[in-house]
Amino acid sequence: MSLNDESGSVAIIIAIALPALLIGVGGSIEASRAFAYRQRLTSAAELACLQAKAYIDARKPQDVRSTDATKLYPASDIQPIADRVKVAKGLNASDVLTATNTTDINVHVSATGRMPIVFSSILKMQGVDFAVARDCPVVSAATALTSSSAPQLLFTESFERPSHSVQYNSWSVLGGVKNGNSWNGWTTQNAGIEINGQRELASNVVRFGDFFAELDSDCNTSANAGNKSCHSNSTMSRIMDLSPGNYQVRYWYIARQRDPNQPGRVICGAKDSDVSWYQVDGQTNRIEVYVEKSGNYTFAASSMVDVCVQADAWTERVINFVVPVDPGASTTEYRISWRAAGREDTYGGLIDYLRICRNSCPS
């Protein structure tokens, strides 16, 4: 065979083999791209599923009601989770990542997308479609009801150090105008919170730690220096965002001025008429508790949930209240307050170990 003949044969062989070679190389590249693309879709679906599950498992015990056989969450709650994951995973704009909660015990996530083919002219195809689905179990309404009724402590205050620097067996007023009318997360009105460690004022007993509080507080301290309009009867309030459900407030009370004519008697109630008959010393030991919904912060009589005017030993008060469902919000702002409301003479009722709990307070 001549050289020309040999060259022609080589050219023919290359011409025949090149398409197959290109298909092989292109196919290998596209296969790698397809694998990586599918992995990204799968990872996004798994992450969205786990995050949606975590959201539902956390919310359902707070949201479920005793009348609910099932509890489902709408797309407006679940889909934003998938949308955030789509961005975080860098999926294409045309890719679809969907999260739904259509059964009481499951959240479903699907991911679909199309990978464009780079070697489309060689491989004779424009793209490859992929679909991935994941299901994650979520807590059932029945289980959520069980856990939703468990005691849950939301907040506690026992007026102990190191939240202040009051000396042992001494006292000081905190939260006055010089302290911005606040202390340790509490908002105060008037003189402030008189934190006291003098046991003799509490019948020589401090049940929890070394300090308690009085709210008929002395105006003549550094907390109100120069405050000529100071009133000793003071209020301490805490604002909290509460989801619908049952709640409990607990606190301990004792009168500073104990009545020898009422030995062992606790004169407290849920409303003013329960204690109005007792007018000794102008009810100087009077402590009121209020639970008020946002927009109604007025200390109205209808918002008072407890009142005490006399007890010669520490007694625990227990108040239950319900936060109703608000169709427009998952939580509602409430203000919970303790305030002195007897004769202003700096001899008020004493309080300690305040607790705010969901359902009930742990024992």
C-alpha positions in Angstrom: 0.0 0.0 0.0 1.3 3.5 -0.9 1.7 6.2 1.6 -1.3 8.0 0.1 -3.3 4.8 0.6 -2.1 4.5 4.2 -2.9 8.2 5.0 -6.4 7.7 3.6 -6.9 4.6 5.7 -5.9 6.5 8.9 -8.2 9.4 8.0 -11.1 7.0 7.5 -10.4 5.3 10.8 -10.2 8.6 12.7 -13.4 9.8 10.9 -15.2 6.7 12.0 -13.8 6.7 15.6 -14.1 10.4 16.4 -17.9 10.5 17.0 -17.7 7.5 19.3 -14.8 9.1 21.1 -16.6 12.3 21.5 -19.7 10.5 22.7 -17.6 8.6 25.2 -15.8 11.7 26.6 -18.9 13.8 26.5 -21.0 11.1 28.1 -18.5 10.7 30.9 -18.5 14.4 31.6 -22.2 14.6 31.5 -22.5 11.6 33.8 -20.3 13.3 36.4 -22.3 16.5 36.1 -25.5 14.5 36.5 -24.3 12.7 39.6 -23.3 16.0 41.2 -26.5 17.6 40.3 -28.6 14.8 41.7 -26.6 14.8 44.9 -27.3 18.5 45.3 -31.0 17.9 44.8 -31.0 15.0 47.3 -29.0 17.0 49.8 -31.5 19.9 49.5 -34.5 17.6 49.9 -33.0 16.0 53.0 -32.1 19.3 54.7 -35.5 20.8 54.0 -37.2 17.7 55.3 -35.1 17.7 58.6 -35.7 21.4 59.1 -39.4 21.2 58.5 -39.6 18.3 60.9 -37.7 20.3 63.6 -40.1 23.2 63.1 -43.2 21.0 63.5 -41.9 19.0 66.4 -41.1 22.2 68.3 -44.3 24.0 67.4 -46.9 21.2 67.7 -46.8 20.7 71.5 -47.5 24.5 71.8 -50.2 24.7 69.2 -52.2 21.5 69.6 -55.5 21.6 71.4 -57.3 18.9 73.3 -60.0 18.8 70.6 -57.4 18.2 67.8 -57.4 14.7 66.4 -54.7 15.9 64.0 -52.6 19.0 63.6 -51.4 20.0 60.2 -49.3 23.1 59.2 -50.1 25.0 56.0 -47.8 25.8 53.1 -47.4 29.3 54.5 -45.6 27.8 57.5 -43.6 25.0 55.8 -42.7 26.2 52.3 -40.5 29.1 53.4 -38.2 26.5 55.0 -37.8 24.8 51.6 -37.3 28.2 49.9 -34.4 29.1 52.3 -32.8 25.7 51.7 -33.1 26.1 47.9 -31.1 29.3 48.1 -28.5 27.9 50.6 -27.9 24.9 48.4 -27.5 26.9 45.2 -30.2 25.2 43.2 -31.2 26.6 39.8 -34.0 29.1 39.6 -36.0 26.6 37.6 -35.5 23.8 40.2 -38.5 23.2 42.4 -38.2 22.3 46.1 -41.5 21.8 47.8 -42.3 20.9 51.5 -45.8 19.9 52.6 -47.4 18.6 55.8 -50.5 16.6 54.7 -50.6 14.0 57.4 -50.4 14.2 61.2 -47.2 12.1 61.4 -45.2 13.1 58.3 -43.7 15.9 56.4 -43.0 15.4 52.7 -40.4 17.2 50.6 -40.0 16.8 46.8 -37.2 18.2 44.6 -37.4 18.3 40.8 -35.0 19.8 38.3 -33.6 19.6 34.8 -29.9 19.5 34.1 -29.0 21.1 30.7 -26.6 18.9 28.6 -23.4 20.7 27.5 -22.7 18.1 24.7 -26.3 18.2 23.5 -25.5 18.2 19.8 -23.3 15.1 20.2 -25.4 13.2 22.7 -28.7 14.2 20.9 -30.4 15.3 24.1 -31.1 18.7 25.6 -31.3 17.8 29.3 -31.8 15.2 32.0 -34.8 15.4 34.4 -34.4 14.4 38.0 -36.9 13.9 40.9 -36.1 13.3 44.5 -38.5 12.8 47.4 -38.0 12.5 51.2 -40.4 11.9 54.0 -39.6 12.7 57.7 -41.7 11.5 60.6 -43.1 14.3 62.9 -44.6 14.1 66.4 -48.3 13.2 66.3 -51.0 15.4 67.8 -51.7 12.7 70.5 -48.0 12.7 71.5 -47.8 16.4 71.3 -50.8 16.7 73.7 -49.0 14.6 76.2 -45.8 16.6 76.0 -47.7 19.9 75.8 -49.2 19.2 79.2 -45.9 18.7 80.9 -44.8 21.3 83.4 -42.5 23.9 81.8 -40.7 26.7 83.7 -40.5 29.8 81.6 -39.1 32.2 84.2 -38.2 32.5 87.8 -37.1 35.3 90.1 -35.9 34.8 93.7 -34.0 38.1 94.2 -30.7 36.4 94.9 -27.1 37.5 94.2 -25.3 37.9 91.8 -28.2 39.6 90.1 -27.6 42.4 92.6 -24.9 43.4 95.2 -27.1 44.0 98.2 -25.3 43.0 101.4 -26.5 40.1 103.4 -28.9 41.1 106.3 -29.3 44.5 104.6 -31.5 46.1 102.0 -31.5 48.4 99.0 -33.9 49.7 96.3 -33.2 48.9 92.7 -35.0 49.9 89.5 -35.8 53.5 90.4 -35.4 56.4 88.1 -31.7 56.4 88.5 -31.7 52.8 87.3 -33.8 53.6 84.2 -36.9 52.1 86.0 -35.6 48.6 85.3 -33.7 45.8 87.1 -32.8 42.3 86.0 -35.2 42.3 83.1 -38.1 43.8 85.1 -39.7 47.1 84.3 -40.5 49.1 87.4 -42.9 52.0 88.3 -42.4 54.4 91.1 -39.7 53.8 93.7 -38.6 50.4 92.5 -37.9 47.0 94.0 -36.7 46.9 97.6 -34.5 43.8 97.9 -34.2 42.8 101.5 -32.1 40.3 103.4 -33.4 41.1 106.9 -35.0 37.9 108.1 -36.7 39.5 111.1 -39.0 41.3 108.7 -40.2 37.9 107.4 -40.9 36.2 110.7 -37.2 35.2 110.8 -37.7 32.9 107.8 -36.4 33.3 104.2 -37.6 30.2 102.3 -35.5 30.5 99.2 -31.9 31.8 99.6 -31.1 34.9 101.5 -33.3 37.7 100.0 -36.9 38.6 99.3 -38.6 41.7 97.9 -40.9 44.5 99.1 -42.7 46.8 96.8 -43.8 49.5 99.2 -40.2 50.8 98.7 -38.4 53.6 100.3 -38.0 56.6 98.1 -35.1 58.0 100.1 -32.3 56.0 98.4 -29.9 56.6 95.6 -32.2 54.9 93.2 -34.5 57.9 93.3 -32.2 60.7 94.2 -33.8 64.0 93.2 -37.1 62.3 92.2 -39.5 64.7 94.0 -42.5 62.9 92.6 -41.5 59.4 93.9 -44.2 57.2 95.3 -43.3 54.2 97.5 -46.0 51.9 96.3 -44.2 50.3 93.3 -44.8 47.8 90.5 -42.5 45.3 88.8 -43.6 43.9 85.4 -42.4 41.4 82.9 -43.5 41.3 79.3 -43.5 37.9 77.6 -44.6 36.5 74.2 -46.9 33.6 75.0 -48.3 31.0 72.6 -51.9 29.7 73.1 -52.3 27.4 76.0 -52.5 27.0 79.8 -50.2 29.0 82.1 -49.5 29.2 85.8 -48.0 31.9 88.0 -46.7 31.1 91.5 -45.2 33.2 94.2 -44.7 33.3 98.0 -46.2 36.0 100.2 -45.9 37.1 103.8 -47.1 40.3 105.5 -44.4 42.5 106.9 -46.8 43.9 109.5 -48.4 40.7 110.8 -51.7 40.9 112.5 -51.8 39.2 116.0 -55.6 39.0 115.8 -55.4 36.8 112.7 -53.0 34.0 113.7 -52.4 31.4 110.9 -55.0 33.0 108.6 -54.2 33.8 105.0 -56.3 36.7 103.7 -55.9 36.5 99.9 -58.1 36.0 96.9 -58.6 36.3 93.2 -60.5 39.6 93.3 -60.8 42.7 95.5 -64.1 41.6 97.0 -62.3 38.6 98.5 -60.2 40.8 100.8 -62.1 44.1 101.0 -63.6 43.3 104.4 -60.1 43.4 105.9 -59.1 47.0 106.4 -56.5 46.8 109.2 -53.7 49.4 108.8 -55.1 50.5 105.5 -54.2 47.1 104.0 -50.6 48.2 104.2 -49.4 44.7 103.2 -51.5 44.5 100.0 -49.9 42.9 97.0 -51.8 42.6 93.7 -50.9 40.4 90.6 -52.0 41.3 87.1 -52.0 39.4 83.8 -52.7 41.8 80.9 -52.9 41.2 77.2 -51.0 43.7 74.9 -53.0 46.8 74.3 -54.7 46.7 77.7 -51.8 47.7 80.0 -54.0 49.7 82.4 -54.1 47.6 85.7 -57.8 47.3 85.2 -59.7 45.4 88.0 -60.7 42.8 85.4 -57.0 42.0 84.8 -56.2 41.4 88.5 -55.7 37.7 89.1 -54.6 37.6 92.7 -54.5 39.9 95.8 -53.1 39.3 99.3 -53.4 41.5 102.4 -52.3 39.4 105.4 -50.5 36.2 106.2 -48.2 35.6 109.2 -46.2 32.9 107.5 -44.9 32.4 104.0 -47.7 31.1 101.8 -47.5 30.1 98.2 -50.1 31.6 95.8 -51.0 29.8 92.6 -52.7 31.5 89.7 -53.8 29.7 86.5 -54.7 31.5 83.2 -55.3 30.7 79.6 -53.9 32.4 76.5 -56.5 32.0 73.8 -55.7 31.3 70.1 -55.1 34.5 68.1 -55.9 33.7 64.4 -53.5 36.4 63.3 -50.4 35.4 65.3 -48.6 32.4 66.8 -47.9 34.3 70.0 -49.4 37.2 72.0 -47.6 39.7 74.2 -48.6 39.7 77.8 -47.5 41.8 80.8 -47.4 40.1 84.2 -47.0 42.4 87.2 -46.7 42.4 90.9 -47.5 45.7 92.7 -48.0 47.2 96.1 -51.4 48.7 96.5 -52.0 49.3 100.3 -51.2 52.3 102.4 -48.0 53.9 101.3 -45.9 53.8 104.5 -42.9 51.7 103.3 -44.3 48.7 105.3 -45.6 46.5 102.5 -46.2 42.8 101.8 -43.1 40.7 101.1 -42.8 38.4 98.1 -40.3 35.7 96.9 -39.7 32.9 94.4 -41.8 34.2 91.6 -42.4 31.7 88.8 -44.1 31.8 85.4 -44.8 28.4 83.8 -46.5 26.8 80.9 -49.2 24.3 81.9 -48.0 24.1 85.5 -44.8 24.8 87.4 -42.4 21.9 88.1 -42.6 20.6 91.6 
